[in-house]
């Protein structure tokens, strides 16, 4: 009987032998030394594998030892070509969990960590807000509205246009009042945000207050890469942020709540 042989030498338990076939189906057998000897002699043998009709085929090494792979066309018609490689077990394991520093451990995302946060100015109606949310309207349904509602349900006072704006209001005046009377600014950075008039107007106001030590900016990246944020604003890209690609809205909201409620050192 003709067969193709691969001698892998020593393999560890959990290693994976990946076989690629080109052509017809074939019999694929992964065997230790004693069973390979029996196979060559036509005697009964044990193996991992079987008739492979699709490619690639992945065979997990059941025990550490010396292993062989054979490919033959016994009982089959046609021809096939093959290649094989070993994927070490270590390469199949997931990476360790990456634990980011919590936002609450960072005393400031924009201002100097040693500066005291100046309280927000009371608005005309006597209210102050814990957080002002700056965003593009295109991101409302996916991120902004759920985030605003989560922050509000957690007991924060939130300046969000759907909560504060009414028909007939002056948009600029209402935004200015909201900016002046908010302690923190959450900025949802996205492709829709970049280059838009009102979002950039709000961001300018937040940056002005943060640079004077009056307000902290908490950036949230939505469907954008760091390269894209750098292209828009290198200074914002350098700040600790959270991304909707790695965190849920609920997780982001919980961290923002913790930051806002954390007492100053």
PENOR-V227837 format. One line per field, one symbol per residue. burial: b if it has 16 or more other C-alpha atoms within 10 Angstrom, else e. A space follows every 50 residues. Layout:
burial->???
This chain:
burial->eeeeeeeeeebbebbbbbbbbeeebbbbbbbbeebbeebeeeeeeebebe ebeeeebbbbbbeeeebbbbbbbeeeeeeeeeebebbbeeeeeeeeeeee eebbeebbbbbeeeeebeebbebeeeebbbbbbbbbeebeeebbbebbbb bbeeebbbbbbeeeeeeeeeeeebbebbbbbbbbbbbbbbbbbbeeebbb ebbebbbebbeebbbbbbbbbbeeeeebbeebeeebbeebbbbbeeeebe ebbeebbebbeeeee
